[in-house]
Amino acid sequence: MIQAVSFRSRASVLALLSMAALSLGGCGQQAHATPPSTQAAAVASPDAAPPVSTVTLPPAPVPATFDVAALSDRVRPMVVNITTTHESVGREGLDPFEFFFGPQGGRGAPRGGPRPTQTALGTGFIIDPNGYVVTNEHVIHEASGVRVRLADEREFEAEVVGRDPKLDLALLRLKGANGLPVAPLGSSEQLRVGEHVLAVGNPFGLGHTVTLGIVSAKARAIGAGPYDDFIQTDASINPGNSGGPLFNWRGEVVGINTAIRAGANGIGFAIPIDALKDVLPQLREKGFVERGKLGLLFQPVTRDLAAALKLDAPRGALVAELEPGGAAARAGIKAGDVIVEVNGVPILHAEELRRNVARNAPGSEIKVTVVRAEKRHEVVARLDALQDEEGDAASRPRPTQGARPDRQQSAEKLGIQISDAAGGGVRVDGFASGIDVQEIQVGDVILEVNGAPVKDVAGLRAAIAKVKDGSVALLKVRRGKVVQFAAVPIPAR
């Protein structure tokens, strides 16, 4: 829209137009970099009406376009193709290497002959001039031989220096290699959704292939492992790309391409490079990764649980059970606490607790912030060594349902059929007609209501009577051998 303005003379108009042309001319980058408010000031006239207010946008952190061909040429020597050899063991079911890479290699051997072999393909990238290469653990898993081919066609035999199956990372060393070009490691934390990324790999054994896309999302959990935290990208990733680098426009590695979604088009996933940087020293020095353990079971905070706990939002990790004498118990953390920060890093989703604790070594101290009775408390926990996976109480297997006891009673407010449980507590035997209580199941044993212990049916009824109609009751229940919390809405009457 052009606003009519009264000027003193035609010469003034021409002069102003000339000034505007000068201010918008010159180098394209400089013209686009001039803030809108500055441009408006350059063409303003003393007789003009007051200018319309404008919003000055921050400068873009990355260029809208860049030389993809030059970037590809620059990073190509840093990427390697990996071929692994595996002895066929004749296992039934799906071959994991066929799942990731498709059928490869030998098709079997005559009966009584040598054991058949299979080959699998993958990708990696060089992180040290002396031949250290990063790839996915599943690329070299149970491999009897690993060979690596560089972009200049040289080939090296590789040994596995370290592996971390939980993060699906492996570190190789090329025997006799030196003076190799190194891929710089960037920051996945600073990576923004929408940034351009370049995936380089060896899809289907075709050799070095580059694909361009953007970061579609971050912090994706796809069920691949206990520390899911993937970068999602629409840069094409295919079988054989596993272990290859995901570069940003500066030529820095920001992710390790690792997974594709079966049946989906244009969706690939990469491990954040920051996760590699956390464990790389241990992979190089020890060959494996030691992680710290807090010693607790936790569960997500649902909206109903947040209401029962009087939280302002459903965030954090709700502590369901503590390991006796474990790091959390020694630090004073209690069942029913909601962990909202670890070392000052907010825990927005429950699964983030596992990742934030595990990046600390056994014996180290971490600061844990919990919400208890609507108040924040900070404790210091000295971590134990992680042996078995601790974590999500809600993901534990459910017990088989036993026979209902003969004596059943009802808890009308909860809409459930109940009976005294052996050893204390109240067993859930069924639900009233038309009642759908999602967070408790038949066979659960109710141990507490809003923090008040429940020993028998009479105790449960007394505790429920104190809960206001229309509110949410916080129940502590035992499901098999696992203790966790459940939020049950109390209907308004």
N, C-alpha and C positions, 0 to 999 in steps of 0.2 A: 504494500500500500504506500502511495506517495502522498504526502501532505502538502497542500498548496501553501506557499509562503510569499509574502509581499516583499519585494526587493526594491532598492532605490533606482537601479538602472540595469540595463541589459549587460553592461560591462561587468557589473558586480556578479551577475549570474554566471558569465563566462569564467570569471576569475575563480569563483567558488567551484565550478565544475572542474577546472584545471587542478585545483588543490585536491579535490576528491580523487581524480585520476592518479595523481602522484602518490597519494596516501595508500591507494589500493594496488599500485603497480609494484615493480621490482620483483624480488625472489618470491616464488610461491610459498615456501615455508614461512617466510617472514610475514607475508600478508595474512596467512591463516593464523599465525601466532599472535597477531595484534588483537587484544581483547576488544569485544564489541563496544565497551564504553569508550575506549580510546578512539575507535573509528568514528563514533558518533560525535565526539568532540572535534574531530578534524574537519567535519563538514558543517558544523553549526554556524549560524549567522547571528550577528548581534540583534537583528530584527526578527529572528525566527522565534516561534513559540517554544516554550520550555520542552526539552527533549523527553521522549517517553523513556521511563526507567527500563534498564536492561539488566539481565543476569549474566555475570561473568563466569564462564565455565572454567574449571581447572584445566591446565594443559594435559593432553593425552600422554600417558606414561610410555606408550609404544607408538611407533609410526603406523599410519593406516596401511601403508604398503611397504614392502622391503624386497630386496633382491633374493628371491628364493633360490634361484640357480646358483648364485654366489655362495649362499649359506650351505647348500647341498655340497658344492665342491669343497668347501672348507671343512665340513664335518665328516665327509666320507672316509678319509684315512683313519679316523678314530673308531670306526665301527668294524666289527669282525663277524664272520660267519662261523658257526659252531656245528660240528658233526659228531655225534656220540654213537658208540656201539654198545649194544645190549645183548646179552645172551637170553634167548627165549626160554622161559621156564615152563611153558605149557599151562599157564594158569587159565582157569575158566573165567568167563565174563569179559568185560571191556578192557582192552589193553590201554593203559593210561597214555602211552605214547601215541597210539592211534587217535585217542581223544584230542590231544594237543596238536599233533602234526600230520595226522592221516597215515594210511598204510605206507610203510617204507621198508626197504631192505629185503632180507631173505624171506622165502616163503616156506621154509621148512627143510628138513633133511631126511634122507632115507632112514628107515628103522634100523637102529643099531649103529648109525653113522654119527658124526660129530653133532653136537648141539647146535641148532640153527641160531643165527644172529639177526638182529634188526638194527637199523640205523635210524636216528632221529635228528632233526634239524632245529637249530635255534640261532640266536643272535647274541652279541655281547658288545661291550665297549671298553676301551682301554683307559685306565685311571692312573697308570704309572708307566714311565718310559721303559722300565725294566720288565714289562710284560705282564703286569697284573690286569686282569680282565674281570668285569662284573657281568653276571647273567642271572637267569632264574634258576632256582634250585631244581625245579621240575625238569629243566633241560638236561641236567647232568645226573639226575637221580638214578642210582644203581647202575651207572654206566661203567662198562669194563674198559672203555677207551674214549678219550676226548681229543679231537683235533680241531685246530683253529686256523682259518684262512684269513689273511689280511686283505685289504683293498688292493694292494699291489701284487696279489696272487701268491705271496709267500705263505707257506704252511708251517705250523709248529704243533708239536705234541704238547698237551697241557696237563697239568696236575691240579687236582682240587685242593686248594689251600684251606678253605673254610666254607661252611654251609649253615644256613639258617632256614629250616623248613617252615617255621611259623610265619616268617615274612616272605618266604619263597625267594630267597637270595642266595647266591653262591659267588665265591671269589676263586678265580683260576690264576695260575701262573704259567706263562708260556716258556718252555725250556729253551734256553739259549737266546732269548730275545733281549734286545736293548735298543735305546734310542728311538723308541716308538712315540708317535704323536698321542697326546693325552687329551681326553675330553674334559673340559672344565665342568665342575659341578655347581649348579645354580641353587636356587632356593624354591622349594615347592610351597613354602609358607607364603612367600610374596607373590606367587603365581595367582593371577586373577582369572575368573571365569570370563570367557570371551577372547582371551589372548590367543594369538596364532601359535601353533606348535607344529613341529616337523618330526614325524616318526620315520626311523630308518631301520630296515631289517632285511630278512632273508625269507620272504614269504614263499612257501611251497618249493624251497630250494632254488629259486630263480636268481639268487644273488642280491647284491645291494639294490634296494628299492626304497624310494622316498615317497611319503604321502603327507599332504598338508591338510591341516584342520584347525580347529579351535578347542580350547578347554570348554567342555560342555557343562561340567559340574565338578565339585570337589567333595572329599569326605564321603565317598560312596561306600556302603557296606553291601557286598554281593554274596555273602555266605562262603567266601573262599577260605577263611581262617579266623583265628581269634583276634587278629589285629587289623581287620579290614579297615582301610582308609584310602580308597582308591581315587585317582584322578580319572574322570570320565572324559573321553575325547571322541570327536567324530573323524579324526584322522584314521584312515583305513588300517586296521590291524588284522593280520591273517595268521594261520598256522605257519610257524617258522619265524615269526616276528618276536616270539617270546624272548625276553632278556635284552631286547634292543633298546636304544635310548630314545627318549622323547625330548627333543631340543626346543628351547624357546627361540625367539627371533635373534637373540644375541649369540646363539651357538652354545648355550649352556645346557647341560642335562638337567631337566626338572622332573623326570620320571623314568621308570623302567617298564616298558610295555610287557604286559603279563597275561592278560585274559581277554577273551572275546565272549560275547553272549550268543549262545547257540540259537540260530533261527532269527537273529536280529540283524538289521542292516545299519551300518554307520555308528555302531556303539562299541567302543573298546575301552579298556581300563589299564592304568599304569600305576605302579607303586611310587609314592612320592619319594623324591630323592633325599629328603630330610630323614626318612626312615632308614635309608642306606647309611647316611652319614652317622646316625646314632650307633650303628652296630659295626661299621667298617673296621675300627681299631681292634675289636675283639675277633672278628673274622680273620684278620691278618696275623694277630699275635697268638691267638689260642685255637683258631679253627672252628670255634663254636661260640654261641652267645649265651651268657649268663644274665638272667633277669631278676629283678627284685620282686618280692611277694609281700603283699600287705596282710594276707591271711584272713580273708572274709568272702562271704557270698553276698551278691548284691542283685538288685532288680531295677527295672526302669520305673520311673515315677509317672504313672498315668494321671489323667485329669482327676479321676476320683481319688487316687492316693494323695494328690496335691491338695485337694479340698479337705480330706481327712487330716492331713498334716498341717493344714493352714499355711500352705506355701502360696506365694503370689503367682507361680507358674509351674507347670509340670516339667521340671528340669532337675539334673543331678542324678545321683545313684543312691538308692535306698539300701542301707545295710540290712540284710536279712539275717545273717548268722555270722558269728566270729569263730575263728579257729582258736581253741583254748591255748593260751600262752603265745599266740602269734603276734606279729608286729602291730596289728590294729588293736588287739586287746591290750597289749602292753602300753600303747599310746593313750588308752582311755576312750577309744571309739566304742560305741555301744550299738546294739541292734536297735533299729528304728531311727538312727541318725541318717541324715541325707548329706552325702559328700557333694559339695558344690565347687570346690577348687582343690587342685594339687599344685603346690609350688606357685601359687598365684594364677594358674591357668584355669579358667572356668570349665566346669564339667557340665555341658549343656545336655548331652545325651549319655545314658548310662554306660554304653560301650566305650566311651572315651576314657573312662576311669582305668580300664585295663591297659590301654595303650600308654597313658600318662604315667602310670606306676611302673610298667615294664621297661620303660626306657631308662630307668635308674638301676644301678648295679646293686647286688646284694651287699648289705652292710652300710649303704648310704642312708642319709636322713632326708626325709621329705616333709614339707609342711602340708598338712591336710586341714581344710576348712570344712566344718560340718554345721548343719542346722539341726538344733535339738530344742524342742519345745519353743519354736519360733525365735530362737536366739542363735547367733553365729558363734562358733567356738573354733579356735585354731589349736591344733595339736601337732607334735613332731613325732614321726614314726621312723624307727630304724628298720629297714627292710630285711627280710629273710631271703633265702635263695628259692627261686621258683622251681618246683619239681613238677607237680601236676598242675593242670590249668585250674586256677581259681576263677571265679567270676559269676556268671549269670545264674542266679537261683532259678529263674523262671524257665531256663532251658534244660534243666535236669529232667531225667525220665520220670514219668508218672507211675505211681504204684498201681498194681492190679487191685481191682475192687474186691473186697472181702464180702462175706455174707452179712446181711443186716442183722443186728442183734434183735432179740425178741422185744425188749422194752424200748419203745420209741416215744418221744415226746416232740412237741413243736415249740419253735421260737417264732412267735407270730410276726414280730417286727422284722425279722430277717427273712421270713418266708421259707424256713428250712425245717426238716425233720432231724431230730438230734437224739443222742443217747450218751451216757457216760462212757468215756474211753478208758481202756485199761492203762493204768499208770498215771491217770490224771488227764484233765482236759475233756472236751466234748467233741464227739464224733459227728460228722455230717452224714446222715443216712439217706437224705432225699430232699426234694423241693416241693413246696406247695404247688398246687395246680395253677398254671399260668404265670409262675414266678420264674424269671430268668436271672440268676445271679452268676455273672460271668467269671468272677475272680476266685470263686471257691468251687470245689468239686466234691462229689460223693467220696467218702474215705478220708477227707481232710480232718485233722483234729485241731479244734480251736483252742489256743492256749491263752490268749489275751484279747481284751476289748478295750481300745483306747488306753493301752498301757496297764490296765487292771488285770491281774492274773485270774484265770478261770480254771477251777478245779473240777467242777461238775455242772450238771444241767442247771441246778439252782443258782450257782454262781454266775453262769452265763445269762440267765434271765435277769438277775439283779444288775449285772453290768449293762445289759441292753436297755433296761428301764431308765437308766440315767442318761441315755443318748437322746438328744432332742429329735423330734419328728422333723423330717425334711432335711436332716443333715446327713453326713457320711460317717459310718463307723469304721475305724481302723482295726482290723483283726490280725492277730499273729497266729499263723496256722502252721501245722506240721504236715507235710505231704511226703509220705514215705520216710526217708531219713533227712529230708531237706526242710528247713524252717524258712518261711517267707511271710510277707505281709499281703493283705488283701483289703481293698476298700469296698464296702458294701453300703449302698445308699439306703437310708431309712425313709420309707414313704411318709409323706405328710398325711395326717388324718384329720 
